[in-house]
Amino acid sequence: MSMRSLGLSIYPDHSRFEDNVRYLELGAKYGFKRIFMSMLEVQGSPEETKAKYQKIIAAGNRLGYQTFLDVSPILFKKLGIDYHDLKFFADLHVAGIRLDTAFDGATEAMMSYNPYNLIIELNMSNDVDYLNNIISYQANTPFIYGCHNFYPQVGTALPYDYFMKCNTRFKRFGIHSAAFVASQVGKMGPWNVNDGLPTLEMDRRLPIEVQAKQLFATNMIDDVIIGNAYASEAELKALSQVNKYQLSFKINFVQDVNKIEKTIALKPQHFRRGDLNRMAIRSTMPRVYYKDQSNPAHDNEVPFQRGDVLVGNDDFGVYKNELQIVLEPHRESRKNKIGEIASDERFLLDFIKPWSKFRLTEN
């Protein structure tokens, strides 16, 4: 598995150099590592284009970013670039180029042997045998990456099951992958329609960190990139706090939660028991760690709903201090409700499989 990272997008043809630098500096402060830069809408001559992009890419490189340029056959034609000679992009000091449109397989494979070691990033948002074709031409796979599309028009982004089918094609070959999340404040994208720029339609209006949690939780996406510019500092900060390697749920505690219950929720490394049931996700180790700690009953006569977080109370014998997250509504006076998973994160409970590791953090 590749190491995971965060990225952001800038659009030099719709923005000022100073604003972009400020944004990149803010991203660097929060640990962002890659830049998606659209080159699909360039206006000027090859010389003007080169100068303009070189300047902002150099600023990104100084801040430790890897830049990927989104390119198309029309752009190659417009700038007089040959697929067999990628010097134009090497001179810009980018890490790689993203091919928005497919060629014939042999072309992509040949490009992956470019002498500049530029990464060739492929469009992942098609459930066709595209990648297999490229690999069959003996592509230089360490230099082949995948990156999904984003979708500026509401209602047009990918449905989840289709997204996963596309991912499976790439992950079968261990290809490094990326997908987009939408800022709720960014107004800028490549086109003059911008309803947010996510890869997944279900993500479009979710808080940005919840979108990222979902993409990482699929175990199919290595890099999560903000599609639209400019995300707020609060959004950059929220993304920087996302655990990229295991799901971490925000919990809202009930008023009467006690000290031992808070400790049980927030301190241990939780994992779901391997022998699963449909009623609740069981994290059983806390009952071992804290078996000597008393836990009087409270909030134990209420009907429990999906997403409620429970801890066994003193009446529960050997199960005292076991932590559970409710999947199906039920009642049980031997369990205390200590809080609930934040409402917009409850759908993420579906990612907790037998033996899945997870954490809880106070909202």
C-alpha atoms as one frame of an Amber mdcrd trajectory, in Angstrom:
protein
   0.000   0.000   0.000   1.191   3.503  -0.840   1.581   6.148   1.826  -1.444
   8.445   1.788  -1.496  12.203   1.359  -3.670  15.289   0.923  -3.786  17.594
  -2.072  -5.412  20.780  -3.299  -6.200  22.284  -6.695  -5.357  25.622  -8.284
  -6.482  27.165 -11.566  -3.827  29.618 -12.846  -6.001  30.705 -15.789  -8.776
  31.921 -13.467  -6.768  33.374 -10.587  -3.966  35.637  -9.425  -0.467  34.326
  -8.737  -0.390  35.976  -5.273  -3.683  34.358  -4.226  -2.441  30.943  -5.338
   0.840  31.300  -3.436  -1.034  32.304  -0.291  -3.251  29.226  -0.659  -0.278
  26.911  -1.222   1.474  28.319   1.850  -1.639  27.679   3.932  -1.868  24.119
   2.571   1.806  23.475   3.344   1.195  24.638   6.930  -1.393  21.828   7.260
   0.734  19.133   5.630  -0.720  19.093   2.099   1.653  17.392  -0.327   0.286
  17.518  -3.859  -1.194  19.999  -6.308  -3.716  19.265  -9.021  -3.325  21.989
 -11.632  -5.707  22.218 -14.573  -4.121  23.133 -17.903  -7.250  22.401 -19.948
  -8.261  26.022 -20.424  -4.972  27.780 -21.367  -5.302  30.866 -23.551  -1.832
  32.251 -24.424   1.087  31.197 -26.624   3.357  28.264 -25.624   5.920  30.776
 -24.275   3.369  32.732 -22.218   1.821  29.500 -20.909   5.212  28.106 -19.939
   6.232  31.292 -18.087   2.928  31.555 -16.230   2.847  27.917 -15.094   6.580
  27.735 -14.363   6.241  30.553 -11.832   3.466  28.969  -9.740   4.878  25.422
 -10.031   8.256  26.688  -8.754   6.481  28.255  -5.764   4.789  24.914  -5.052
   8.051  22.981  -5.383   9.743  25.312  -2.886   6.957  24.457  -0.421   7.498
  20.717  -0.911   4.517  19.910  -3.166   4.333  17.482  -6.081   2.424  19.049
  -8.979   0.343  17.104 -11.512  -0.879  18.929 -14.626  -4.230  17.975 -16.148
  -3.697  17.819 -19.932  -5.626  16.785 -23.069  -4.933  16.052 -26.764  -6.299
  19.532 -27.647  -3.705  21.088 -25.324  -0.871  19.065 -26.883  -1.976  20.348
 -30.291  -2.400  23.951 -29.100   1.086  24.037 -27.551   2.762  21.974 -30.287
   3.819  19.191 -27.898   4.613  15.685 -29.155   3.619  12.666 -27.030   7.046
  11.178 -27.635   8.824  14.222 -26.204   7.557  15.493 -22.844  10.363  18.038
 -22.391   7.825  20.894 -22.227   6.469  19.411 -18.961   9.898  18.439 -17.624
  10.964  22.088 -18.050   8.033  23.080 -15.825   9.447  20.794 -13.079   6.163
  18.974 -12.483   5.988  15.515 -10.890   3.623  14.229 -13.565   0.889  14.815
 -16.090  -2.689  13.585 -15.863  -4.151  12.415 -19.165  -7.761  13.560 -19.109
  -8.458  11.560 -22.295  -7.433   8.006 -23.227  -5.110   7.138 -26.094  -4.506
   3.650 -27.509  -2.642   1.924 -24.653   0.642   1.710 -26.552   1.032   5.516
 -26.353   0.522   5.638 -22.581   2.902   2.710 -22.090   5.577   4.452 -24.163
   5.054   7.750 -22.278   5.725   5.936 -18.994   9.342   5.430 -20.173   9.971
   9.159 -20.678  13.577  10.090 -19.808  12.438  12.733 -17.300  10.782  10.192
 -14.956   7.502  12.078 -15.182   4.578  10.171 -13.663   1.800   9.449 -16.165
  -1.523   9.688 -14.365  -4.568   8.025 -15.908  -8.247   8.901 -15.603  -9.751
   6.345 -13.181 -13.411   7.253 -13.659 -14.175   4.736 -16.428 -15.141   1.121
 -15.838 -13.432  -0.147 -19.003 -10.414  -2.364 -19.680  -8.227   0.689 -20.314
  -5.549   0.025 -17.706  -5.214  -3.666 -18.615  -4.547  -2.604 -22.189  -1.776
  -0.196 -21.128  -0.179  -2.772 -18.815  -0.253  -5.348 -21.643   2.020  -3.014
 -23.643   4.594  -3.528 -20.828   4.107  -0.108 -19.232   6.582   1.164 -16.640
   4.111   0.644 -13.780   5.943   2.541 -10.993   5.411   5.638 -13.159   1.706
   4.950 -13.784  -0.747   6.551 -11.330  -4.548   6.833 -11.402  -6.731   9.823
 -10.566 -10.509  10.104 -10.740 -12.436  12.945 -12.354 -14.353  15.605 -10.486
 -17.839  16.801 -11.456 -18.772  20.519 -11.289 -22.450  19.968 -12.157 -24.738
  18.790  -9.366 -26.112  15.294  -9.989 -23.342  14.215 -12.405 -20.665  12.757
 -10.091 -20.094   9.014  -9.683 -22.394   6.696  -7.734 -20.563   4.772  -5.020
 -20.838   1.242  -6.463 -19.570   2.361  -9.882 -16.693   4.256  -8.224 -15.656
   1.055  -6.421 -15.737  -0.969  -9.652 -13.404   1.562 -11.300 -11.081   1.444
  -8.260 -10.891  -2.348  -8.313  -9.456  -2.292 -11.834  -6.581  -0.066 -10.690
  -5.945  -1.594  -7.279  -5.586  -5.046  -8.836  -2.258  -3.769 -10.194  -1.333
  -1.844  -7.032  -1.554   1.510  -8.855  -1.286   4.678  -6.738  -4.714   6.373
  -6.751  -6.411   9.705  -6.074  -9.943  11.121  -5.861 -11.530  14.495  -5.147
 -13.525  16.030  -2.308 -15.498  19.280  -2.457 -14.894  22.395  -0.401 -18.174
  23.932   0.786 -16.820  27.463   0.265 -14.569  27.223  -2.832 -16.053  28.989
  -5.862 -13.390  28.201  -8.463 -12.942  25.292 -10.849 -11.984  24.834 -14.504
 -15.406  25.785 -15.898 -18.067  28.447 -15.307 -20.322  25.968 -13.464 -19.168
  25.053  -9.974 -21.501  23.177  -7.633 -18.479  21.816  -5.769 -15.980  19.437
  -7.378 -16.257  15.952  -5.829 -15.671  12.553  -7.410 -18.642  10.991  -5.555
 -22.110  12.546  -5.829 -23.010  11.486  -2.262 -20.078  13.574  -0.981 -21.044
  16.879  -2.603 -22.634  18.562   0.438 -20.921  16.669   3.267 -18.360  18.303
   5.576 -14.999  18.001   3.827 -13.391  15.806   6.501 -16.291  13.317   6.333
 -15.787  13.039   2.570 -12.087  12.294   3.121 -12.808   9.748   5.852 -15.023
   7.878   3.416 -12.475   7.881   0.564  -9.665   6.643   2.819 -11.966   4.060
   4.428 -12.524   2.358   1.054  -8.823   1.344   1.164  -8.845   2.118  -2.556
  -7.731   5.770  -2.518  -4.224   6.932  -1.575  -4.488  10.687  -2.147  -7.483
  12.882  -1.355  -7.502  16.177  -3.265  -9.777  19.205  -2.784 -11.274  19.818
  -6.236 -12.415  23.424  -5.985 -10.478  26.484  -4.834 -10.105  28.030  -2.413
 -10.986  25.861   0.575 -11.167  27.708   3.909  -8.436  27.419   6.526 -10.961
  25.624   8.759 -11.456  23.012   6.012  -7.706  22.571   5.472  -7.241  22.144
   9.207 -10.131  19.641   9.469  -8.643  17.574   6.636  -5.190  17.659   8.219
  -6.671  16.055  11.365  -8.256  13.124   9.509  -6.654   9.762  10.330  -5.700
   8.478   6.857  -5.205   4.867   7.947  -8.197   4.030  10.159 -11.660   5.443
  10.695 -12.018   7.853  13.568 -15.590   8.742  14.576 -16.651  11.911  16.347
 -18.739  11.181  19.449 -21.156  13.567  21.165 -21.235  12.528  24.836 -24.407
  12.516  26.939 -24.507  14.867  29.921 -24.142  12.103  32.539 -21.184  10.333
  30.935 -18.695   9.437  33.684 -14.908   9.511  33.746 -14.357   5.788  33.166
 -16.744   5.797  30.195 -14.940   8.729  28.609 -11.646   6.909  29.101 -13.087
   3.723  27.564 -14.308   5.676  24.521 -11.280   7.865  23.858  -8.195   5.999
  25.047  -8.015   2.412  23.692  -7.277   1.298  20.167 -10.697  -0.139  19.286
 -11.291  -3.028  16.927 -14.461  -4.874  16.041 -14.680  -8.477  17.183 -14.028
 -10.967  14.423 -17.244 -12.901  15.041 -19.648 -10.189  13.971 -23.333  -9.710
  14.793 -25.956  -7.428  13.280 -27.014  -5.633  16.462 -23.813  -3.798  17.424
 -20.123  -3.283  16.748 -18.406  -4.765  19.824 -15.053  -3.521  21.107 -14.423
  -6.091  23.834 -10.909  -5.292  25.101 -11.991  -2.349  27.317 -13.888  -4.818
  29.537 -10.531  -6.556  30.116  -8.498  -3.362  30.641 -11.075  -1.779  32.961
 -12.680  -4.816  34.599 -11.942  -3.504  38.108 -13.536  -0.094  37.490 -17.066
   0.430  38.777 -19.647   1.818  36.334 -23.090   2.666  37.813 -26.170   2.598
  35.583 -27.392   5.772  33.812 -29.172   6.478  30.490 -29.925   2.747  30.395
 -33.721   2.704  30.087 -33.880   4.562  26.755 -34.376   2.810  23.391 -30.972
   2.686  21.679 -30.739   3.878  18.053 -28.201   3.286  15.280 -25.017   5.233
  16.041 -25.502   5.285  19.832 -22.347   4.428  21.780 -22.910   2.132  24.769
 -20.822   0.801  27.660 -21.836  -2.149  29.864 -22.695  -1.055  33.410 -22.151
  -2.761  36.805 -25.149  -5.071  36.249 -23.624  -6.635  33.143 -21.301  -9.154
  34.810 -18.364 -10.131  32.606 -19.517  -7.616  29.931 -19.151  -4.614  32.251
 -17.180  -1.827  30.474 -17.407  -3.429  27.017 -17.943  -0.702  24.399 -20.577
  -1.125  21.681 -21.838   0.990  18.783 -25.470   0.304  17.930 -26.309  -0.910
  14.413 -29.908  -2.035  15.006 -32.291  -0.375  17.523 -32.790  -2.295  20.794
 -33.261  -1.876  24.559 -30.977  -3.235  27.287 -30.866  -1.838  30.843 -27.431
  -3.410  31.467 -25.848  -0.957  29.002 -25.406   2.794  29.484 -25.745   5.150
  26.550 -22.622   7.313  26.799 -23.050   9.267  23.564 -23.708   9.030  19.855
 -21.688   9.119  16.653 -22.014  12.515  14.877 -25.045  12.245  12.562 -23.184
  12.922   9.281 -20.658  10.162  10.080 -23.113   7.362  10.861 -23.069   6.028
   7.300 -19.350   5.320   7.789 -20.245   2.562  10.294 -20.747   0.326   7.227
 -16.952   0.356   6.735 -16.333  -1.310  10.116 -15.844  -4.971   9.210 -14.763
  -7.845  11.480 -11.328  -6.920  12.923 -11.520  -3.329  11.582  -9.570  -0.892
  13.748 -11.235   2.410  14.704 -10.982   5.322  17.105 -13.406   7.677  18.823
 -12.717  11.410  19.330 -14.810  13.939  21.241 -16.810  16.213  18.931
